[in-house]
Every structure is written in C-alpha cells, then in structure tokens.
Amino acid sequence: LGDYTVDTAYSLSGARIALSNVAVQQRATTLLKGGCEIIRPYETDSSITVHVGGLPFAITDLRKRLRLVKGLPPDVLAILDRVEAGRVSVDEMAFSSTREKLKWSAAAIGRELTVAGKLDKADIKLPEKLRLPTVHRLDASLNYARGVLTVNQGAADLGRSSVTDVEASANLSKGLDDIPYK
C-alpha cells in the first residue's frame, strides 16, 4: 500500500469520542479528509456519525478496493463491472445512525449512507437486453442516499449521438433486477 500519514485532532470523554480534522496523505498528496463522532460510546443507545470527502479514484482502482469489503452487496460490484473506464471523485460521504441500527454490517451502513460525487469520462457497458451501444465519456454529478442513486448534470456520447442534460434516478435498495427508475 505504501507509506501513509494520518493527522487528526481527537477528544475523549465518557460521553463522547471524536476524531476531527482527519487527513490521510500519501507522500504530499491528501487522499481524504473527514471525521468521526460517537455519542454515549459505552451505552447501548450510542450513535455514530462519520463523514469523509476528497476521494478521487480511477474506476479500476475503486473496483479493486471495493472487492476487499466484506458484505458488500453483489449489485454494487455488478454496477462497477459495467464501468470500463473513467474516474470518480467522492466529494462527501457520510452516515449517521445508532449502534443498534447499524449492527456494524455493510448492508446496514449502506442503508444510512449518503454520497455526493462526480463521474468523469466514464465508459459504461449497458446490459445487452437494452440493445444500446456503450456509453462513452460520461461526465455527471452523482448523489446516493439510502438506496437511491441520482445522476444529474450529465453529458455523454452514445453511439454516434451526444446527449446533454442527462438526469436519472434509480432505487437500488431492492437489487439490480427490480430497479424502479425515472
């Protein structure tokens, strides 16, 4: 993985544990910034809030890293497998919940997760049943909140056509086979 530096400020008490101004760097490059707070850490009704941002990835690197996450819904990887090229940046990723609701599973965190980011120059192979060509050079803003993915301000090439002002929304909470979209 290489050499990393982590800088943070922290605060500890019986009522609250907090990491603030977290910055992870590799050499002179800041990879992410964020923070974490646990309220009533020793109680059964404790709550946790985590937020990070500034995560730029090549799609191929993101796919490799996500394959290491245990319990990640297979549909997430299936979507990423369709993206053949491009970059994604996560401007803000956060979740806030109680320990009881989360139970520290990837699925539970996914239900509470919100993400805002951008897709840059992505090539996406569409499902064969759509009988459409690969989407090339897709640039778009992405927002994900509690199972719903929204794409807006998009532009791309589809075959010999160019499309602009792309907006789409899909509820991914029930898997890829049953996506209601608009």
C-alpha positions as a Markdown table, in Angstrom:
| # | Residue | x | y | z |
|---|---|---|---|---|
| 1 | Leu | 0.0 | 0.0 | 0.0 |
| 2 | Gly | 2.9 | 2.4 | 0.6 |
| 3 | Asp | 3.6 | 4.9 | 3.3 |
| 4 | Tyr | 0.7 | 7.0 | 4.6 |
| 5 | Thr | 0.4 | 9.8 | 7.1 |
| 6 | Val | -2.7 | 10.4 | 9.2 |
| 7 | Asp | -3.2 | 13.7 | 11.1 |
| 8 | Thr | -6.2 | 14.2 | 13.3 |
| 9 | Ala | -7.4 | 16.0 | 16.4 |
| 10 | Tyr | -9.2 | 13.9 | 19.0 |
| 11 | Ser | -11.4 | 14.4 | 22.0 |
| 12 | Leu | -12.2 | 11.6 | 24.5 |
| 13 | Ser | -14.7 | 11.5 | 27.4 |
| 14 | Gly | -17.2 | 9.1 | 28.8 |
| 15 | Ala | -20.0 | 11.0 | 26.9 |
| 16 | Arg | -18.2 | 11.5 | 23.5 |
| 17 | Ile | -15.3 | 10.2 | 21.4 |
| 18 | Ala | -14.4 | 12.4 | 18.4 |
| 19 | Leu | -11.8 | 12.4 | 15.7 |
| 20 | Ser | -11.9 | 15.8 | 13.8 |
| 21 | Asn | -9.8 | 17.2 | 11.0 |
| 22 | Val | -8.7 | 13.8 | 9.9 |
| 23 | Ala | -6.4 | 14.0 | 6.9 |
| 24 | Val | -4.8 | 10.9 | 5.2 |
| 25 | Gln | -1.9 | 11.6 | 3.0 |
| 26 | Gln | 0.4 | 9.6 | 0.8 |
| 27 | Arg | 3.6 | 11.4 | 0.2 |
| 28 | Ala | 2.4 | 15.0 | -0.4 |
| 29 | Thr | -1.0 | 14.1 | -1.7 |
| 30 | Thr | -4.1 | 14.4 | 0.5 |
| 31 | Leu | -6.2 | 11.3 | -0.2 |
| 32 | Leu | -9.1 | 12.1 | 2.1 |
| 33 | Lys | -10.4 | 14.4 | 4.8 |
| 34 | Gly | -13.1 | 13.7 | 7.4 |
| 35 | Gly | -14.1 | 13.0 | 10.9 |
| 36 | Cys | -16.0 | 10.7 | 13.2 |
| 37 | Glu | -18.0 | 11.2 | 16.4 |
| 38 | Ile | -19.5 | 8.6 | 18.8 |
| 39 | Ile | -22.0 | 10.0 | 21.3 |
| 40 | Arg | -22.5 | 7.9 | 24.5 |
| 41 | Pro | -19.9 | 5.4 | 23.3 |
| 42 | Tyr | -20.4 | 3.0 | 26.3 |
| 43 | Glu | -24.2 | 2.9 | 26.2 |
| 44 | Thr | -26.4 | 0.6 | 24.1 |
| 45 | Asp | -28.1 | 3.6 | 22.5 |
| 46 | Ser | -24.9 | 5.2 | 21.3 |
| 47 | Ser | -24.9 | 7.0 | 18.0 |
| 48 | Ile | -22.1 | 7.4 | 15.4 |
| 49 | Thr | -21.6 | 10.0 | 12.7 |
| 50 | Val | -18.8 | 9.5 | 10.1 |
| 51 | His | -18.0 | 11.8 | 7.2 |
| 52 | Val | -15.2 | 11.8 | 4.6 |
| 53 | Gly | -14.5 | 13.6 | 1.4 |
| 54 | Gly | -11.9 | 14.3 | -1.2 |
| 55 | Leu | -11.6 | 10.7 | -2.6 |
| 56 | Pro | -10.5 | 10.6 | -6.2 |
| 57 | Phe | -10.3 | 7.2 | -7.9 |
| 58 | Ala | -9.8 | 5.6 | -11.2 |
| 59 | Ile | -12.8 | 3.3 | -11.7 |
| 60 | Thr | -10.5 | 0.3 | -12.0 |
| 61 | Asp | -8.8 | 1.1 | -8.7 |
| 62 | Leu | -12.1 | 1.7 | -6.9 |
| 63 | Arg | -13.4 | -1.7 | -8.2 |
| 64 | Lys | -10.3 | -3.5 | -6.7 |
| 65 | Arg | -10.7 | -1.8 | -3.4 |
| 66 | Leu | -14.4 | -2.4 | -3.1 |
| 67 | Arg | -13.9 | -6.2 | -3.8 |
| 68 | Leu | -12.0 | -6.2 | -0.4 |
| 69 | Val | -15.1 | -5.0 | 1.5 |
| 70 | Lys | -16.8 | -8.0 | 3.2 |
| 71 | Gly | -20.6 | -8.0 | 3.0 |
| 72 | Leu | -20.8 | -5.5 | 0.1 |
| 73 | Pro | -24.0 | -6.2 | -1.9 |
| 74 | Pro | -23.1 | -8.0 | -5.1 |
| 75 | Asp | -25.2 | -5.5 | -7.1 |
| 76 | Val | -22.7 | -2.7 | -6.3 |
| 77 | Leu | -19.9 | -4.7 | -7.8 |
| 78 | Ala | -22.1 | -5.7 | -10.8 |
| 79 | Ile | -22.7 | -2.0 | -11.5 |
| 80 | Leu | -18.9 | -1.2 | -11.2 |
| 81 | Asp | -18.1 | -4.1 | -13.5 |
| 82 | Arg | -20.1 | -2.3 | -16.3 |
| 83 | Val | -17.9 | 0.8 | -15.9 |
| 84 | Glu | -14.9 | 0.2 | -18.2 |
| 85 | Ala | -13.0 | 3.5 | -17.8 |
| 86 | Gly | -13.1 | 6.8 | -16.1 |
| 87 | Arg | -12.7 | 8.5 | -12.8 |
| 88 | Val | -14.9 | 9.0 | -9.8 |
| 89 | Ser | -14.5 | 11.5 | -7.0 |
| 90 | Val | -16.3 | 11.4 | -3.8 |
| 91 | Asp | -16.8 | 14.9 | -2.5 |
| 92 | Glu | -18.7 | 13.9 | 0.6 |
| 93 | Met | -19.6 | 10.6 | 2.1 |
| 94 | Ala | -21.4 | 10.3 | 5.4 |
| 95 | Phe | -23.6 | 8.2 | 7.6 |
| 96 | Ser | -25.2 | 8.8 | 10.9 |
| 97 | Ser | -27.1 | 6.2 | 12.9 |
| 98 | Thr | -27.3 | 4.4 | 16.2 |
| 99 | Arg | -25.2 | 1.4 | 17.1 |
| 100 | Glu | -28.4 | -0.7 | 17.3 |
| 101 | Lys | -29.5 | 0.2 | 13.8 |
| 102 | Leu | -26.1 | -0.3 | 12.2 |
| 103 | Lys | -25.0 | -3.6 | 13.9 |
| 104 | Trp | -21.7 | -2.9 | 12.0 |
| 105 | Ser | -22.7 | -4.6 | 8.8 |
| 106 | Ala | -22.0 | -3.3 | 5.3 |
| 107 | Ala | -25.7 | -3.6 | 4.4 |
| 108 | Ala | -26.8 | -1.5 | 7.4 |
| 109 | Ile | -24.3 | 1.2 | 6.8 |
| 110 | Gly | -25.4 | 1.2 | 3.1 |
| 111 | Arg | -29.0 | 2.0 | 4.2 |
| 112 | Glu | -27.8 | 5.0 | 6.2 |
| 113 | Leu | -25.1 | 6.2 | 3.7 |
| 114 | Thr | -25.2 | 9.4 | 1.7 |
| 115 | Val | -22.7 | 10.1 | -1.0 |
| 116 | Ala | -22.1 | 13.1 | -3.3 |
| 117 | Gly | -19.5 | 13.0 | -6.1 |
| 118 | Lys | -18.7 | 13.2 | -9.8 |
| 119 | Leu | -18.1 | 10.8 | -12.6 |
| 120 | Asp | -15.5 | 11.9 | -15.2 |
| 121 | Lys | -15.0 | 10.5 | -18.7 |
| 122 | Ala | -16.6 | 7.1 | -17.8 |
| 123 | Asp | -17.3 | 4.4 | -20.4 |
| 124 | Ile | -20.2 | 2.2 | -19.3 |
| 125 | Lys | -21.3 | -1.0 | -21.0 |
| 126 | Leu | -25.1 | -1.2 | -20.9 |
| 127 | Pro | -26.9 | -4.5 | -20.3 |
| 128 | Glu | -27.3 | -6.5 | -23.5 |
| 129 | Lys | -31.0 | -6.7 | -23.2 |
| 130 | Leu | -31.2 | -2.9 | -23.8 |
| 131 | Arg | -29.5 | -3.3 | -27.2 |
| 132 | Leu | -27.8 | 0.0 | -26.9 |
| 133 | Pro | -24.1 | 0.9 | -27.5 |
| 134 | Thr | -21.7 | 1.6 | -24.8 |
| 135 | Val | -21.9 | 5.0 | -23.2 |
| 136 | His | -18.7 | 6.9 | -23.7 |
| 137 | Arg | -17.2 | 9.9 | -21.9 |
| 138 | Leu | -20.0 | 10.3 | -19.3 |
| 139 | Asp | -19.5 | 13.3 | -17.1 |
| 140 | Ala | -22.1 | 13.7 | -14.3 |
| 141 | Ser | -22.8 | 14.6 | -10.7 |
| 142 | Leu | -23.8 | 11.6 | -8.6 |
| 143 | Asn | -25.8 | 11.5 | -5.4 |
| 144 | Tyr | -26.7 | 8.4 | -3.4 |
| 145 | Ala | -28.9 | 8.5 | -0.4 |
| 146 | Arg | -30.4 | 5.5 | 1.4 |
| 147 | Gly | -30.6 | 3.2 | -1.7 |
| 148 | Val | -31.5 | 5.8 | -4.3 |
| 149 | Leu | -28.9 | 6.8 | -6.9 |
| 150 | Thr | -29.4 | 10.1 | -8.7 |
| 151 | Val | -27.4 | 11.2 | -11.7 |
| 152 | Asn | -27.7 | 14.8 | -13.0 |
| 153 | Gln | -25.9 | 17.4 | -15.0 |
| 154 | Gly | -24.7 | 14.6 | -17.2 |
| 155 | Ala | -23.3 | 14.6 | -20.7 |
| 156 | Ala | -22.1 | 11.6 | -22.8 |
| 157 | Asp | -21.7 | 10.0 | -26.2 |
| 158 | Leu | -24.0 | 7.1 | -27.1 |
| 159 | Gly | -23.1 | 5.6 | -30.4 |
| 160 | Arg | -23.0 | 8.4 | -32.9 |
| 161 | Ser | -25.1 | 10.7 | -30.7 |
| 162 | Ser | -24.2 | 13.1 | -28.0 |
| 163 | Val | -26.6 | 13.7 | -25.0 |
| 164 | Thr | -26.6 | 16.5 | -22.6 |
| 165 | Asp | -28.5 | 17.5 | -19.5 |
| 166 | Val | -28.9 | 13.8 | -18.5 |
| 167 | Glu | -30.9 | 13.2 | -15.4 |
| 168 | Ala | -31.7 | 9.8 | -14.0 |
| 169 | Ser | -32.8 | 8.3 | -10.7 |
| 170 | Ala | -32.8 | 4.7 | -9.7 |
| 171 | Asn | -33.9 | 3.0 | -6.4 |
| 172 | Leu | -31.2 | 0.4 | -5.9 |
| 173 | Ser | -32.4 | -0.8 | -2.5 |
| 174 | Lys | -34.0 | -4.0 | -3.8 |
| 175 | Gly | -31.2 | -5.0 | -6.2 |
| 176 | Leu | -30.5 | -4.6 | -9.9 |
| 177 | Asp | -33.2 | -6.9 | -11.1 |
| 178 | Asp | -36.0 | -4.9 | -9.7 |
| 179 | Ile | -35.0 | -1.2 | -10.2 |
| 180 | Pro | -37.8 | 1.3 | -10.5 |
| 181 | Tyr | -36.4 | 4.3 | -12.2 |
| 182 | Lys | -37.4 | 7.7 | -13.6 |
